[in-house]
Amino acid sequence: MRDITYPSVILTAKSLFKALGIKFMTSGTEHIPKTGGAILAANHIGYVDFIFDGFAAQPSNRLVRFMAKKEAFDNSVSGPIMRSLHHIAVDRSAGEASYNEAVEYARAGEIVGIFPEATISRSFEIKELKTGAVRMAAEAGVPLIPMVTWGTQLLKTKDHESDLRGRGKTIALYVGKPLEVTGEDPIAETEKLHAAMALLLDRAITDYPISPEGQWWAPARLGGTAPTPKQARKLDDEEKVARAAHKEGRKDTQ
């Protein structure tokens, strides 16, 4: 796959991060293969996760093709960039096409990045995972690699003001050992993925230079003030209802 834009985007991003004093904590990046396909399954805590997640593959000199919502590709500014980076558009009303494209990418030796939680976690815990990551890896015959990002919620996430300057922030990228999956029991194998991601998340939070105690961006069980998973599910449900009502209202005015 020919990449003209991706290397220059990475170089520009690295220069910007350095200028802003953004620091990186990494662990387990050696688990990302130097050759061959893989599915990289990451947690989702902020709107800019995919910008940083790909840097976990830099030590292996790999590029990650992320699955991202179709709206990002429809945008007149971000769309051409997303397509030039060979990311994969996800239309939630017709997900089979993007699923098949991701499988073909992985079979062809690409690393495909996916957020199996599907939406941002307001609790900053690992939410319930969709089985797509497991099924993709099994169908493509490639490893499934768990990873977590920590710190991106400080830049831009749900329900909080953004700070996209990110000056002096620390971003943690923790990668786990590849999981071999068969797809025979996607639910059980997805539970193993969840457990691996949860373990990585706890390690990342423990190693993070700022204590979670009293922080809005940290899980309640660790002393943070983020919503509990139960509270977060309620907020997610309310958001879905509001979004549906807004969509219906727009139809009525057309």
FIDRENRO-982923 format. One record per residue (C-alpha): residue number from 1; residue in one letter; x, y, z. Coordinates in steps of 0.05 Angstrom, whole numbers. Example, Ala and Ser with C-alpha at 12.3 -4.5 7.8 and 13.67 -1.06 7.14 Angstrom:
// FIDRENRO-982923
<site><resi>1</resi><resn>A</resn><xx>246</xx><yy>-90</yy><zz>156</zz></site>
<site><resi>2</resi><resn>S</resn><xx>273</xx><yy>-21</yy><zz>143</zz></site>
This chain:
// FIDRENRO-982923
<site><resi>1</resi><resn>M</resn><xx>0</xx><yy>0</yy><zz>0</zz></site>
<site><resi>2</resi><resn>R</resn><xx>31</xx><yy>65</yy><zz>-23</zz></site>
<site><resi>3</resi><resn>D</resn><xx>37</xx><yy>119</yy><zz>31</zz></site>
<site><resi>4</resi><resn>I</resn><xx>52</xx><yy>190</yy><zz>11</zz></site>
<site><resi>5</resi><resn>T</resn><xx>16</xx><yy>229</yy><zz>65</zz></site>
<site><resi>6</resi><resn>Y</resn><xx>25</xx><yy>185</yy><zz>126</zz></site>
<site><resi>7</resi><resn>P</resn><xx>100</xx><yy>195</yy><zz>138</zz></site>
<site><resi>8</resi><resn>S</resn><xx>95</xx><yy>271</yy><zz>132</zz></site>
<site><resi>9</resi><resn>V</resn><xx>35</xx><yy>272</yy><zz>179</zz></site>
<site><resi>10</resi><resn>I</resn><xx>74</xx><yy>232</yy><zz>231</zz></site>
<site><resi>11</resi><resn>L</resn><xx>135</xx><yy>278</yy><zz>224</zz></site>
<site><resi>12</resi><resn>T</resn><xx>91</xx><yy>340</yy><zz>232</zz></site>
<site><resi>13</resi><resn>A</resn><xx>55</xx><yy>310</yy><zz>293</zz></site>
<site><resi>14</resi><resn>K</resn><xx>121</xx><yy>291</yy><zz>326</zz></site>
<site><resi>15</resi><resn>S</resn><xx>147</xx><yy>362</yy><zz>317</zz></site>
<site><resi>16</resi><resn>L</resn><xx>82</xx><yy>391</yy><zz>345</zz></site>
<site><resi>17</resi><resn>F</resn><xx>83</xx><yy>345</yy><zz>405</zz></site>
<site><resi>18</resi><resn>K</resn><xx>155</xx><yy>364</yy><zz>420</zz></site>
<site><resi>19</resi><resn>A</resn><xx>139</xx><yy>438</yy><zz>415</zz></site>
<site><resi>20</resi><resn>L</resn><xx>80</xx><yy>429</yy><zz>463</zz></site>
<site><resi>21</resi><resn>G</resn><xx>122</xx><yy>389</yy><zz>512</zz></site>
<site><resi>22</resi><resn>I</resn><xx>77</xx><yy>328</yy><zz>507</zz></site>
<site><resi>23</resi><resn>K</resn><xx>111</xx><yy>269</yy><zz>539</zz></site>
<site><resi>24</resi><resn>F</resn><xx>100</xx><yy>195</yy><zz>523</zz></site>
<site><resi>25</resi><resn>M</resn><xx>101</xx><yy>134</yy><zz>568</zz></site>
<site><resi>26</resi><resn>T</resn><xx>104</xx><yy>69</yy><zz>530</zz></site>
<site><resi>27</resi><resn>S</resn><xx>104</xx><yy>-4</yy><zz>549</zz></site>
<site><resi>28</resi><resn>G</resn><xx>102</xx><yy>-68</yy><zz>509</zz></site>
<site><resi>29</resi><resn>T</resn><xx>110</xx><yy>-35</yy><zz>441</zz></site>
<site><resi>30</resi><resn>E</resn><xx>155</xx><yy>-93</yy><zz>421</zz></site>
<site><resi>31</resi><resn>H</resn><xx>91</xx><yy>-135</yy><zz>417</zz></site>
<site><resi>32</resi><resn>I</resn><xx>71</xx><yy>-100</yy><zz>353</zz></site>
<site><resi>33</resi><resn>P</resn><xx>99</xx><yy>-143</yy><zz>297</zz></site>
<site><resi>34</resi><resn>K</resn><xx>150</xx><yy>-113</yy><zz>249</zz></site>
<site><resi>35</resi><resn>T</resn><xx>117</xx><yy>-151</yy><zz>192</zz></site>
<site><resi>36</resi><resn>G</resn><xx>50</xx><yy>-182</yy><zz>177</zz></site>
<site><resi>37</resi><resn>G</resn><xx>-21</xx><yy>-164</yy><zz>193</zz></site>
<site><resi>38</resi><resn>A</resn><xx>-53</xx><yy>-154</yy><zz>261</zz></site>
<site><resi>39</resi><resn>I</resn><xx>-114</xx><yy>-125</yy><zz>295</zz></site>
<site><resi>40</resi><resn>L</resn><xx>-96</xx><yy>-72</yy><zz>346</zz></site>
<site><resi>41</resi><resn>A</resn><xx>-154</xx><yy>-66</yy><zz>396</zz></site>
<site><resi>42</resi><resn>A</resn><xx>-151</xx><yy>-2</yy><zz>437</zz></site>
<site><resi>43</resi><resn>N</resn><xx>-193</xx><yy>31</yy><zz>491</zz></site>
<site><resi>44</resi><resn>H</resn><xx>-231</xx><yy>94</yy><zz>475</zz></site>
<site><resi>45</resi><resn>I</resn><xx>-228</xx><yy>152</yy><zz>525</zz></site>
<site><resi>46</resi><resn>G</resn><xx>-225</xx><yy>213</yy><zz>481</zz></site>
<site><resi>47</resi><resn>Y</resn><xx>-237</xx><yy>242</yy><zz>412</zz></site>
<site><resi>48</resi><resn>V</resn><xx>-163</xx><yy>245</yy><zz>394</zz></site>
<site><resi>49</resi><resn>D</resn><xx>-145</xx><yy>173</yy><zz>413</zz></site>
<site><resi>50</resi><resn>F</resn><xx>-128</xx><yy>150</yy><zz>343</zz></site>
<site><resi>51</resi><resn>I</resn><xx>-80</xx><yy>208</yy><zz>333</zz></site>
<site><resi>52</resi><resn>F</resn><xx>-37</xx><yy>181</yy><zz>389</zz></site>
<site><resi>53</resi><resn>D</resn><xx>-50</xx><yy>106</yy><zz>386</zz></site>
<site><resi>54</resi><resn>G</resn><xx>-12</xx><yy>98</yy><zz>321</zz></site>
<site><resi>55</resi><resn>F</resn><xx>52</xx><yy>120</yy><zz>356</zz></site>
<site><resi>56</resi><resn>A</resn><xx>53</xx><yy>54</yy><zz>393</zz></site>
<site><resi>57</resi><resn>A</resn><xx>71</xx><yy>22</yy><zz>326</zz></site>
<site><resi>58</resi><resn>Q</resn><xx>128</xx><yy>70</yy><zz>311</zz></site>
<site><resi>59</resi><resn>P</resn><xx>183</xx><yy>29</yy><zz>346</zz></site>
<site><resi>60</resi><resn>S</resn><xx>165</xx><yy>-28</yy><zz>298</zz></site>
<site><resi>61</resi><resn>N</resn><xx>164</xx><yy>21</yy><zz>240</zz></site>
<site><resi>62</resi><resn>R</resn><xx>92</xx><yy>4</yy><zz>225</zz></site>
<site><resi>63</resi><resn>L</resn><xx>32</xx><yy>46</yy><zz>203</zz></site>
<site><resi>64</resi><resn>V</resn><xx>-37</xx><yy>33</yy><zz>232</zz></site>
<site><resi>65</resi><resn>R</resn><xx>-101</xx><yy>36</yy><zz>191</zz></site>
<site><resi>66</resi><resn>F</resn><xx>-156</xx><yy>58</yy><zz>238</zz></site>
<site><resi>67</resi><resn>M</resn><xx>-229</xx><yy>43</yy><zz>233</zz></site>
<site><resi>68</resi><resn>A</resn><xx>-265</xx><yy>110</yy><zz>243</zz></site>
<site><resi>69</resi><resn>K</resn><xx>-336</xx><yy>134</yy><zz>236</zz></site>
<site><resi>70</resi><resn>K</resn><xx>-359</xx><yy>152</yy><zz>166</zz></site>
<site><resi>71</resi><resn>E</resn><xx>-373</xx><yy>225</yy><zz>186</zz></site>
<site><resi>72</resi><resn>A</resn><xx>-298</xx><yy>238</yy><zz>190</zz></site>
<site><resi>73</resi><resn>F</resn><xx>-291</xx><yy>216</yy><zz>118</zz></site>
<site><resi>74</resi><resn>D</resn><xx>-350</xx><yy>258</yy><zz>95</zz></site>
<site><resi>75</resi><resn>N</resn><xx>-319</xx><yy>322</yy><zz>124</zz></site>
<site><resi>76</resi><resn>S</resn><xx>-288</xx><yy>366</yy><zz>70</zz></site>
<site><resi>77</resi><resn>V</resn><xx>-225</xx><yy>378</yy><zz>112</zz></site>
<site><resi>78</resi><resn>S</resn><xx>-213</xx><yy>312</yy><zz>148</zz></site>
<site><resi>79</resi><resn>G</resn><xx>-241</xx><yy>267</yy><zz>93</zz></site>
<site><resi>80</resi><resn>P</resn><xx>-185</xx><yy>273</yy><zz>43</zz></site>
<site><resi>81</resi><resn>I</resn><xx>-133</xx><yy>264</yy><zz>98</zz></site>
<site><resi>82</resi><resn>M</resn><xx>-167</xx><yy>202</yy><zz>126</zz></site>
<site><resi>83</resi><resn>R</resn><xx>-171</xx><yy>171</yy><zz>57</zz></site>
<site><resi>84</resi><resn>S</resn><xx>-98</xx><yy>188</yy><zz>41</zz></site>
<site><resi>85</resi><resn>L</resn><xx>-77</xx><yy>152</yy><zz>105</zz></site>
<site><resi>86</resi><resn>H</resn><xx>-117</xx><yy>91</yy><zz>82</zz></site>
<site><resi>87</resi><resn>H</resn><xx>-160</xx><yy>90</yy><zz>144</zz></site>
<site><resi>88</resi><resn>I</resn><xx>-226</xx><yy>51</yy><zz>141</zz></site>
<site><resi>89</resi><resn>A</resn><xx>-294</xx><yy>87</yy><zz>142</zz></site>
<site><resi>90</resi><resn>V</resn><xx>-346</xx><yy>55</yy><zz>187</zz></site>
<site><resi>91</resi><resn>D</resn><xx>-419</xx><yy>65</yy><zz>170</zz></site>
<site><resi>92</resi><resn>R</resn><xx>-456</xx><yy>40</yy><zz>231</zz></site>
<site><resi>93</resi><resn>S</resn><xx>-519</xx><yy>29</yy><zz>190</zz></site>
<site><resi>94</resi><resn>A</resn><xx>-481</xx><yy>-18</yy><zz>143</zz></site>
<site><resi>95</resi><resn>G</resn><xx>-422</xx><yy>-45</yy><zz>181</zz></site>
<site><resi>96</resi><resn>E</resn><xx>-409</xx><yy>-107</yy><zz>140</zz></site>
<site><resi>97</resi><resn>A</resn><xx>-372</xx><yy>-70</yy><zz>85</zz></site>
<site><resi>98</resi><resn>S</resn><xx>-322</xx><yy>-38</yy><zz>134</zz></site>
<site><resi>99</resi><resn>Y</resn><xx>-314</xx><yy>-104</yy><zz>171</zz></site>
<site><resi>100</resi><resn>N</resn><xx>-296</xx><yy>-140</yy><zz>106</zz></site>
<site><resi>101</resi><resn>E</resn><xx>-249</xx><yy>-84</yy><zz>86</zz></site>
<site><resi>102</resi><resn>A</resn><xx>-213</xx><yy>-89</yy><zz>153</zz></site>
<site><resi>103</resi><resn>V</resn><xx>-206</xx><yy>-165</yy><zz>145</zz></site>
<site><resi>104</resi><resn>E</resn><xx>-176</xx><yy>-155</yy><zz>76</zz></site>
<site><resi>105</resi><resn>Y</resn><xx>-127</xx><yy>-103</yy><zz>102</zz></site>
<site><resi>106</resi><resn>A</resn><xx>-103</xx><yy>-150</yy><zz>157</zz></site>
<site><resi>107</resi><resn>R</resn><xx>-97</xx><yy>-208</yy><zz>109</zz></site>
<site><resi>108</resi><resn>A</resn><xx>-55</xx><yy>-164</yy><zz>64</zz></site>
<site><resi>109</resi><resn>G</resn><xx>-6</xx><yy>-152</yy><zz>121</zz></site>
<site><resi>110</resi><resn>E</resn><xx>-33</xx><yy>-86</yy><zz>149</zz></site>
<site><resi>111</resi><resn>I</resn><xx>-44</xx><yy>-69</yy><zz>222</zz></site>
<site><resi>112</resi><resn>V</resn><xx>-116</xx><yy>-49</yy><zz>232</zz></site>
<site><resi>113</resi><resn>G</resn><xx>-134</xx><yy>-6</yy><zz>292</zz></site>
<site><resi>114</resi><resn>I</resn><xx>-203</xx><yy>-15</yy><zz>323</zz></site>
<site><resi>115</resi><resn>F</resn><xx>-240</xx><yy>12</yy><zz>384</zz></site>
<site><resi>116</resi><resn>P</resn><xx>-281</xx><yy>-49</yy><zz>406</zz></site>
<site><resi>117</resi><resn>E</resn><xx>-318</xx><yy>-7</yy><zz>458</zz></site>
<site><resi>118</resi><resn>A</resn><xx>-348</xx><yy>30</yy><zz>397</zz></site>
<site><resi>119</resi><resn>T</resn><xx>-359</xx><yy>94</yy><zz>437</zz></site>
<site><resi>120</resi><resn>I</resn><xx>-320</xx><yy>136</yy><zz>487</zz></site>
<site><resi>121</resi><resn>S</resn><xx>-320</xx><yy>110</yy><zz>558</zz></site>
<site><resi>122</resi><resn>R</resn><xx>-346</xx><yy>164</yy><zz>605</zz></site>
<site><resi>123</resi><resn>S</resn><xx>-323</xx><yy>123</yy><zz>665</zz></site>
<site><resi>124</resi><resn>F</resn><xx>-253</xx><yy>116</yy><zz>635</zz></site>
<site><resi>125</resi><resn>E</resn><xx>-259</xx><yy>42</yy><zz>650</zz></site>
<site><resi>126</resi><resn>I</resn><xx>-260</xx><yy>-12</yy><zz>595</zz></site>
<site><resi>127</resi><resn>K</resn><xx>-332</xx><yy>-16</yy><zz>573</zz></site>
<site><resi>128</resi><resn>E</resn><xx>-367</xx><yy>-77</yy><zz>546</zz></site>
<site><resi>129</resi><resn>L</resn><xx>-331</xx><yy>-97</yy><zz>481</zz></site>
<site><resi>130</resi><resn>K</resn><xx>-362</xx><yy>-115</yy><zz>414</zz></site>
<site><resi>131</resi><resn>T</resn><xx>-339</xx><yy>-181</yy><zz>386</zz></site>
<site><resi>132</resi><resn>G</resn><xx>-316</xx><yy>-151</yy><zz>320</zz></site>
<site><resi>133</resi><resn>A</resn><xx>-242</xx><yy>-147</yy><zz>337</zz></site>
<site><resi>134</resi><resn>V</resn><xx>-240</xx><yy>-221</yy><zz>355</zz></site>
<site><resi>135</resi><resn>R</resn><xx>-278</xx><yy>-241</yy><zz>294</zz></site>
<site><resi>136</resi><resn>M</resn><xx>-235</xx><yy>-199</yy><zz>248</zz></site>
<site><resi>137</resi><resn>A</resn><xx>-170</xx><yy>-227</yy><zz>275</zz></site>
<site><resi>138</resi><resn>A</resn><xx>-196</xx><yy>-298</yy><zz>271</zz></site>
<site><resi>139</resi><resn>E</resn><xx>-222</xx><yy>-291</yy><zz>200</zz></site>
<site><resi>140</resi><resn>A</resn><xx>-158</xx><yy>-257</yy><zz>175</zz></site>
<site><resi>141</resi><resn>G</resn><xx>-114</xx><yy>-306</yy><zz>212</zz></site>
<site><resi>142</resi><resn>V</resn><xx>-74</xx><yy>-252</yy><zz>248</zz></site>
<site><resi>143</resi><resn>P</resn><xx>-57</xx><yy>-237</yy><zz>321</zz></site>
<site><resi>144</resi><resn>L</resn><xx>-103</xx><yy>-194</yy><zz>363</zz></site>
<site><resi>145</resi><resn>I</resn><xx>-63</xx><yy>-143</yy><zz>402</zz></site>
<site><resi>146</resi><resn>P</resn><xx>-93</xx><yy>-108</yy><zz>463</zz></site>
<site><resi>147</resi><resn>M</resn><xx>-71</xx><yy>-38</yy><zz>480</zz></site>
<site><resi>148</resi><resn>V</resn><xx>-94</xx><yy>22</yy><zz>522</zz></site>
<site><resi>149</resi><resn>T</resn><xx>-83</xx><yy>96</yy><zz>518</zz></site>
<site><resi>150</resi><resn>W</resn><xx>-84</xx><yy>140</yy><zz>579</zz></site>
<site><resi>151</resi><resn>G</resn><xx>-81</xx><yy>216</yy><zz>582</zz></site>
<site><resi>152</resi><resn>T</resn><xx>-118</xx><yy>233</yy><zz>518</zz></site>
<site><resi>153</resi><resn>Q</resn><xx>-181</xx><yy>248</yy><zz>558</zz></site>
<site><resi>154</resi><resn>L</resn><xx>-144</xx><yy>309</yy><zz>584</zz></site>
<site><resi>155</resi><resn>L</resn><xx>-144</xx><yy>337</yy><zz>513</zz></site>
<site><resi>156</resi><resn>K</resn><xx>-214</xx><yy>325</yy><zz>488</zz></site>
<site><resi>157</resi><resn>T</resn><xx>-269</xx><yy>279</yy><zz>514</zz></site>
<site><resi>158</resi><resn>K</resn><xx>-343</xx><yy>278</yy><zz>528</zz></site>
<site><resi>159</resi><resn>D</resn><xx>-375</xx><yy>325</yy><zz>579</zz></site>
<site><resi>160</resi><resn>H</resn><xx>-312</xx><yy>365</yy><zz>592</zz></site>
<site><resi>161</resi><resn>E</resn><xx>-278</xx><yy>427</yy><zz>563</zz></site>
<site><resi>162</resi><resn>S</resn><xx>-224</xx><yy>413</yy><zz>512</zz></site>
<site><resi>163</resi><resn>D</resn><xx>-151</xx><yy>430</yy><zz>520</zz></site>
<site><resi>164</resi><resn>L</resn><xx>-123</xx><yy>413</yy><zz>452</zz></site>
<site><resi>165</resi><resn>R</resn><xx>-58</xx><yy>450</yy><zz>465</zz></site>
<site><resi>166</resi><resn>G</resn><xx>-40</xx><yy>393</yy><zz>511</zz></site>
<site><resi>167</resi><resn>R</resn><xx>20</xx><yy>432</yy><zz>537</zz></site>
<site><resi>168</resi><resn>G</resn><xx>61</xx><yy>389</yy><zz>584</zz></site>
<site><resi>169</resi><resn>K</resn><xx>12</xx><yy>331</yy><zz>583</zz></site>
<site><resi>170</resi><resn>T</resn><xx>34</xx><yy>259</yy><zz>587</zz></site>
<site><resi>171</resi><resn>I</resn><xx>4</xx><yy>206</yy><zz>542</zz></site>
<site><resi>172</resi><resn>A</resn><xx>12</xx><yy>132</yy><zz>561</zz></site>
<site><resi>173</resi><resn>L</resn><xx>11</xx><yy>78</yy><zz>507</zz></site>
<site><resi>174</resi><resn>Y</resn><xx>12</xx><yy>8</yy><zz>536</zz></site>
<site><resi>175</resi><resn>V</resn><xx>11</xx><yy>-53</yy><zz>491</zz></site>
<site><resi>176</resi><resn>G</resn><xx>-2</xx><yy>-124</yy><zz>513</zz></site>
<site><resi>177</resi><resn>K</resn><xx>21</xx><yy>-192</yy><zz>487</zz></site>
<site><resi>178</resi><resn>P</resn><xx>-15</xx><yy>-215</yy><zz>423</zz></site>
<site><resi>179</resi><resn>L</resn><xx>-75</xx><yy>-260</yy><zz>434</zz></site>
<site><resi>180</resi><resn>E</resn><xx>-85</xx><yy>-318</yy><zz>388</zz></site>
<site><resi>181</resi><resn>V</resn><xx>-159</xx><yy>-325</yy><zz>373</zz></site>
<site><resi>182</resi><resn>T</resn><xx>-198</xx><yy>-377</yy><zz>334</zz></site>
<site><resi>183</resi><resn>G</resn><xx>-266</xx><yy>-345</yy><zz>330</zz></site>
<site><resi>184</resi><resn>E</resn><xx>-300</xx><yy>-409</yy><zz>353</zz></site>
<site><resi>185</resi><resn>D</resn><xx>-327</xx><yy>-373</yy><zz>415</zz></site>
<site><resi>186</resi><resn>P</resn><xx>-323</xx><yy>-298</yy><zz>400</zz></site>
<site><resi>187</resi><resn>I</resn><xx>-358</xx><yy>-280</yy><zz>466</zz></site>
<site><resi>188</resi><resn>A</resn><xx>-308</xx><yy>-319</yy><zz>510</zz></site>
<site><resi>189</resi><resn>E</resn><xx>-249</xx><yy>-293</yy><zz>470</zz></site>
<site><resi>190</resi><resn>T</resn><xx>-275</xx><yy>-222</yy><zz>474</zz></site>
<site><resi>191</resi><resn>E</resn><xx>-278</xx><yy>-230</yy><zz>550</zz></site>
<site><resi>192</resi><resn>K</resn><xx>-204</xx><yy>-250</yy><zz>548</zz></site>
<site><resi>193</resi><resn>L</resn><xx>-190</xx><yy>-187</yy><zz>508</zz></site>
<site><resi>194</resi><resn>H</resn><xx>-228</xx><yy>-145</yy><zz>559</zz></site>
<site><resi>195</resi><resn>A</resn><xx>-188</xx><yy>-175</yy><zz>616</zz></site>
<site><resi>196</resi><resn>A</resn><xx>-122</xx><yy>-161</yy><zz>580</zz></site>
<site><resi>197</resi><resn>M</resn><xx>-143</xx><yy>-89</yy><zz>567</zz></site>
<site><resi>198</resi><resn>A</resn><xx>-167</xx><yy>-78</yy><zz>638</zz></site>
<site><resi>199</resi><resn>L</resn><xx>-100</xx><yy>-103</yy><zz>665</zz></site>
<site><resi>200</resi><resn>L</resn><xx>-62</xx><yy>-56</yy><zz>618</zz></site>
<site><resi>201</resi><resn>L</resn><xx>-106</xx><yy>2</yy><zz>640</zz></site>
<site><resi>202</resi><resn>D</resn><xx>-92</xx><yy>-9</yy><zz>713</zz></site>
<site><resi>203</resi><resn>R</resn><xx>-18</xx><yy>-11</yy><zz>699</zz></site>
<site><resi>204</resi><resn>A</resn><xx>-20</xx><yy>53</yy><zz>658</zz></site>
<site><resi>205</resi><resn>I</resn><xx>-59</xx><yy>90</yy><zz>713</zz></site>
<site><resi>206</resi><resn>T</resn><xx>-11</xx><yy>64</yy><zz>767</zz></site>
<site><resi>207</resi><resn>D</resn><xx>49</xx><yy>87</yy><zz>727</zz></site>
<site><resi>208</resi><resn>Y</resn><xx>20</xx><yy>154</yy><zz>708</zz></site>
<site><resi>209</resi><resn>P</resn><xx>56</xx><yy>213</yy><zz>739</zz></site>
<site><resi>210</resi><resn>I</resn><xx>-8</xx><yy>243</yy><zz>768</zz></site>
<site><resi>211</resi><resn>S</resn><xx>-48</xx><yy>206</yy><zz>822</zz></site>
<site><resi>212</resi><resn>P</resn><xx>-120</xx><yy>190</yy><zz>803</zz></site>
<site><resi>213</resi><resn>E</resn><xx>-145</xx><yy>211</yy><zz>871</zz></site>
<site><resi>214</resi><resn>G</resn><xx>-198</xx><yy>266</yy><zz>864</zz></site>
<site><resi>215</resi><resn>Q</resn><xx>-187</xx><yy>274</yy><zz>789</zz></site>
<site><resi>216</resi><resn>W</resn><xx>-247</xx><yy>281</yy><zz>742</zz></site>
<site><resi>217</resi><resn>W</resn><xx>-210</xx><yy>241</yy><zz>689</zz></site>
<site><resi>218</resi><resn>A</resn><xx>-199</xx><yy>179</yy><zz>733</zz></site>
<site><resi>219</resi><resn>P</resn><xx>-244</xx><yy>119</yy><zz>749</zz></site>
<site><resi>220</resi><resn>A</resn><xx>-286</xx><yy>124</yy><zz>811</zz></site>
<site><resi>221</resi><resn>R</resn><xx>-260</xx><yy>58</yy><zz>838</zz></site>
<site><resi>222</resi><resn>L</resn><xx>-190</xx><yy>88</yy><zz>841</zz></site>
<site><resi>223</resi><resn>G</resn><xx>-211</xx><yy>151</yy><zz>877</zz></site>
<site><resi>224</resi><resn>G</resn><xx>-228</xx><yy>192</yy><zz>815</zz></site>
<site><resi>225</resi><resn>T</resn><xx>-293</xx><yy>230</yy><zz>806</zz></site>
<site><resi>226</resi><resn>A</resn><xx>-312</xx><yy>202</yy><zz>738</zz></site>
<site><resi>227</resi><resn>P</resn><xx>-380</xx><yy>169</yy><zz>733</zz></site>
<site><resi>228</resi><resn>T</resn><xx>-383</xx><yy>96</yy><zz>753</zz></site>
<site><resi>229</resi><resn>P</resn><xx>-394</xx><yy>47</yy><zz>696</zz></site>
<site><resi>230</resi><resn>K</resn><xx>-468</xx><yy>43</yy><zz>716</zz></site>
<site><resi>231</resi><resn>Q</resn><xx>-475</xx><yy>118</yy><zz>717</zz></site>
<site><resi>232</resi><resn>A</resn><xx>-438</xx><yy>123</yy><zz>650</zz></site>
<site><resi>233</resi><resn>R</resn><xx>-486</xx><yy>73</yy><zz>618</zz></site>
<site><resi>234</resi><resn>K</resn><xx>-544</xx><yy>116</yy><zz>640</zz></site>
<site><resi>235</resi><resn>L</resn><xx>-512</xx><yy>178</yy><zz>609</zz></site>
<site><resi>236</resi><resn>D</resn><xx>-498</xx><yy>140</yy><zz>545</zz></site>
<site><resi>237</resi><resn>D</resn><xx>-571</xx><yy>118</yy><zz>541</zz></site>
<site><resi>238</resi><resn>E</resn><xx>-595</xx><yy>189</yy><zz>552</zz></site>
<site><resi>239</resi><resn>E</resn><xx>-548</xx><yy>213</yy><zz>498</zz></site>
<site><resi>240</resi><resn>K</resn><xx>-576</xx><yy>162</yy><zz>449</zz></site>
<site><resi>241</resi><resn>V</resn><xx>-647</xx><yy>183</yy><zz>463</zz></site>
<site><resi>242</resi><resn>A</resn><xx>-629</xx><yy>257</yy><zz>454</zz></site>
<site><resi>243</resi><resn>R</resn><xx>-592</xx><yy>243</yy><zz>390</zz></site>
<site><resi>244</resi><resn>A</resn><xx>-651</xx><yy>203</yy><zz>362</zz></site>
<site><resi>245</resi><resn>A</resn><xx>-700</xx><yy>258</yy><zz>380</zz></site>
<site><resi>246</resi><resn>H</resn><xx>-655</xx><yy>310</yy><zz>347</zz></site>
<site><resi>247</resi><resn>K</resn><xx>-650</xx><yy>267</yy><zz>284</zz></site>
<site><resi>248</resi><resn>E</resn><xx>-726</xx><yy>258</yy><zz>283</zz></site>
<site><resi>249</resi><resn>G</resn><xx>-735</xx><yy>333</yy><zz>292</zz></site>
<site><resi>250</resi><resn>R</resn><xx>-691</xx><yy>348</yy><zz>233</zz></site>
<site><resi>251</resi><resn>K</resn><xx>-733</xx><yy>301</yy><zz>190</zz></site>
<site><resi>252</resi><resn>D</resn><xx>-796</xx><yy>338</yy><zz>210</zz></site>
<site><resi>253</resi><resn>T</resn><xx>-768</xx><yy>404</yy><zz>188</zz></site>
<site><resi>254</resi><resn>Q</resn><xx>-747</xx><yy>380</yy><zz>120</zz></site>
